[in-house]
Amino acid sequence: IKYTLNQEEIYTIFSIIDNLTFSKETCDGIPTYFIKYNSKEKEGFLTYGIEKFENEYHITSDEKGEAILSSEQTEKLNEIIKKLNN
């Protein structure tokens, strides 16, 4: 399934990602979703993975490692993910 985010959803996701603390230690989960976008700074596509682990989300990045979302961030992300399944 491919889903194109609208402006508000893009803003929400990137405000979440910008406020995360990434750690090089990762759990060995497999991302359920991927966020792929074209980055002018990196000259090409960047990809973040979204893993669901128990009742929380982890955001993964090849460069930065992994970050765990707070419950507030999880709620915001859930609202967007619900639209994928409709």
MIDOSE-1310 file (N, C-alpha, C; in nm, 2 decimals, decimal comma, always signed):
residues 86
ikyt	+0,09/-0,12/+0,00/+0,00/+0,00/+0,00/+0,09/+0,12/+0,00; +0,06/+0,21/-0,09/+0,13/+0,34/-0,09/+0,03/+0,45/-0,05; +0,08/+0,54/+0,03/-0,01/+0,65/+0,07/+0,07/+0,78/+0,07; +0,01/+0,88/+0,00/+0,08/+1,01/-0,01/+0,03/+1,10/+0,11
lnqe	+0,12/+1,14/+0,19/+0,08/+1,23/+0,30/+0,04/+1,37/+0,25; -0,06/+1,42/+0,32/-0,10/+1,56/+0,29/+0,00/+1,65/+0,37; -0,02/+1,78/+0,34/+0,07/+1,88/+0,40/+0,07/+1,87/+0,56; -0,05/+1,86/+0,61/-0,06/+1,86/+0,76/+0,00/+1,73/+0,82
eiyt	-0,02/+1,62/+0,75/+0,04/+1,49/+0,79/+0,19/+1,49/+0,79; +0,25/+1,55/+0,68/+0,39/+1,57/+0,66/+0,45/+1,65/+0,78; +0,38/+1,76/+0,81/+0,42/+1,85/+0,92/+0,42/+1,77/+1,05; +0,31/+1,70/+1,08/+0,30/+1,62/+1,20/+0,41/+1,52/+1,21
ifsi	+0,44/+1,44/+1,11/+0,54/+1,34/+1,11/+0,68/+1,40/+1,13; +0,71/+1,50/+1,06/+0,84/+1,56/+1,08/+0,86/+1,64/+1,21; +0,75/+1,69/+1,26/+0,77/+1,75/+1,39/+0,79/+1,64/+1,50; +0,74/+1,52/+1,48/+0,77/+1,41/+1,57/+0,91/+1,37/+1,55
idnl	+0,95/+1,34/+1,43/+1,09/+1,30/+1,40/+1,19/+1,40/+1,45; +1,17/+1,53/+1,43/+1,27/+1,63/+1,47/+1,29/+1,63/+1,62; +1,19/+1,59/+1,70/+1,20/+1,59/+1,84/+1,24/+1,46/+1,91; +1,27/+1,36/+1,83/+1,31/+1,23/+1,88/+1,46/+1,23/+1,92
tfsk	+1,49/+1,14/+2,01/+1,63/+1,12/+2,04/+1,66/+0,98/+1,99; +1,75/+0,97/+1,89/+1,78/+0,85/+1,83/+1,90/+0,78/+1,91; +1,90/+0,65/+1,91/+2,00/+0,58/+1,98/+2,05/+0,47/+1,88; +2,18/+0,44/+1,89/+2,24/+0,34/+1,79/+2,19/+0,20/+1,83
etcd	+2,15/+0,19/+1,96/+2,10/+0,05/+2,00/+1,96/+0,04/+1,94; +1,94/-0,08/+1,88/+1,81/-0,10/+1,82/+1,75/-0,23/+1,86; +1,62/-0,24/+1,86/+1,56/-0,38/+1,88/+1,56/-0,44/+1,74; +1,54/-0,56/+1,73/+1,55/-0,62/+1,60/+1,41/-0,64/+1,53
gipt	+1,33/-0,53/+1,55/+1,20/-0,54/+1,49/+1,21/-0,52/+1,34; +1,10/-0,55/+1,27/+1,09/-0,53/+1,13/+0,99/-0,41/+1,10; +1,03/-0,31/+1,04/+0,94/-0,20/+1,01/+0,81/-0,24/+0,94; +0,70/-0,19/+0,99/+0,57/-0,22/+0,93/+0,54/-0,12/+0,82
yfik	+0,59/+0,01/+0,84/+0,57/+0,11/+0,74/+0,70/+0,18/+0,72; +0,71/+0,24/+0,60/+0,83/+0,32/+0,57/+0,78/+0,46/+0,53; +0,86/+0,56/+0,57/+0,83/+0,70/+0,53/+0,95/+0,73/+0,43; +0,92/+0,76/+0,31/+1,03/+0,79/+0,21/+1,01/+0,93/+0,16
ynsk	+1,11/+1,01/+0,16/+1,10/+1,14/+0,11/+1,22/+1,19/+0,04; +1,21/+1,28/-0,05/+1,32/+1,34/-0,12/+1,39/+1,45/-0,04; +1,51/+1,43/-0,01/+1,58/+1,53/+0,07/+1,68/+1,61/-0,02; +1,67/+1,74/-0,02/+1,76/+1,82/-0,09/+1,90/+1,82/-0,03
ekeg	+1,90/+1,82/+0,10/+2,04/+1,83/+0,17/+2,11/+1,70/+0,14; +2,04/+1,58/+0,14/+2,11/+1,46/+0,12/+2,12/+1,41/-0,02; +2,07/+1,50/-0,11/+2,06/+1,46/-0,25/+2,01/+1,33/-0,28; +1,88/+1,31/-0,26/+1,82/+1,18/-0,29/+1,72/+1,14/-0,18
flty	+1,67/+1,02/-0,19/+1,57/+0,98/-0,10/+1,62/+0,94/+0,04; +1,55/+0,98/+0,14/+1,58/+0,93/+0,28/+1,46/+0,84/+0,32; +1,49/+0,74/+0,40/+1,38/+0,66/+0,45/+1,38/+0,64/+0,60; +1,27/+0,65/+0,66/+1,25/+0,62/+0,80/+1,16/+0,50/+0,81
giek	+1,19/+0,41/+0,90/+1,10/+0,29/+0,92/+1,01/+0,32/+1,04; +0,89/+0,26/+1,04/+0,81/+0,27/+1,16/+0,78/+0,13/+1,21; +0,83/+0,09/+1,33/+0,81/-0,04/+1,38/+0,70/-0,03/+1,49; +0,62/-0,13/+1,49/+0,52/-0,13/+1,61/+0,57/-0,24/+1,70
fene	+0,59/-0,21/+1,82/+0,65/-0,30/+1,92/+0,56/-0,29/+2,04; +0,49/-0,40/+2,07/+0,39/-0,40/+2,18/+0,29/-0,29/+2,15; +0,28/-0,19/+2,24/+0,19/-0,08/+2,21/+0,26/+0,05/+2,18; +0,38/+0,04/+2,14/+0,45/+0,17/+2,11/+0,52/+0,16/+1,97
yhit	+0,55/+0,28/+1,92/+0,61/+0,29/+1,79/+0,76/+0,32/+1,81; +0,84/+0,26/+1,72/+0,98/+0,30/+1,71/+1,00/+0,35/+1,57; +1,08/+0,46/+1,56/+1,11/+0,51/+1,43/+1,26/+0,47/+1,41; +1,29/+0,41/+1,29/+1,42/+0,37/+1,26/+1,48/+0,45/+1,15
sdek	+1,61/+0,46/+1,15/+1,68/+0,53/+1,05/+1,82/+0,47/+1,03; +1,86/+0,44/+0,91/+1,99/+0,37/+0,89/+2,10/+0,46/+0,94; +2,09/+0,59/+0,93/+2,19/+0,68/+0,97/+2,19/+0,70/+1,12; +2,07/+0,72/+1,18/+2,07/+0,76/+1,32/+2,04/+0,65/+1,42
geai	+1,99/+0,54/+1,38/+1,95/+0,44/+1,47/+1,80/+0,43/+1,49; +1,76/+0,42/+1,62/+1,62/+0,40/+1,65/+1,58/+0,49/+1,76; +1,45/+0,54/+1,76/+1,39/+0,62/+1,86/+1,26/+0,57/+1,90; +1,22/+0,58/+2,03/+1,09/+0,53/+2,08/+1,00/+0,66/+2,09
lsse	+0,88/+0,65/+2,04/+0,79/+0,76/+2,05/+0,72/+0,76/+2,19; +0,69/+0,89/+2,23/+0,62/+0,91/+2,36/+0,47/+0,87/+2,33; +0,39/+0,86/+2,43/+0,25/+0,82/+2,41/+0,18/+0,93/+2,33; +0,21/+1,06/+2,35/+0,15/+1,17/+2,27/+0,19/+1,16/+2,12
qtek	+0,32/+1,13/+2,10/+0,36/+1,11/+1,96/+0,30/+0,99/+1,89; +0,28/+0,88/+1,97/+0,22/+0,76/+1,92/+0,08/+0,79/+1,88; +0,00/+0,87/+1,96/-0,13/+0,91/+1,93/-0,14/+0,98/+1,80; -0,05/+1,08/+1,78/-0,05/+1,16/+1,66/-0,02/+1,07/+1,54
lnei	+0,07/+0,98/+1,55/+0,11/+0,89/+1,44/-0,01/+0,79/+1,41; -0,07/+0,74/+1,52/-0,18/+0,65/+1,50/-0,30/+0,71/+1,42; -0,32/+0,84/+1,44/-0,43/+0,91/+1,36/-0,40/+0,91/+1,21; -0,27/+0,92/+1,17/-0,23/+0,92/+1,03/-0,24/+0,77/+0,98
ikkl	-0,19/+0,68/+1,06/-0,18/+0,54/+1,02/-0,33/+0,48/+1,00; -0,42/+0,53/+1,08/-0,56/+0,48/+1,07/-0,61/+0,51/+0,93; -0,57/+0,62/+0,87/-0,62/+0,66/+0,74/-0,57/+0,56/+0,63; -0,45/+0,50/+0,66/-0,40/+0,40/+0,56/-0,49/+0,28/+0,55
nn	-0,55/+0,25/+0,66/-0,63/+0,12/+0,67/-0,77/+0,14/+0,63; -0,81/+0,27/+0,58/-0,95/+0,29/+0,54/-0,96/+0,29/+0,39
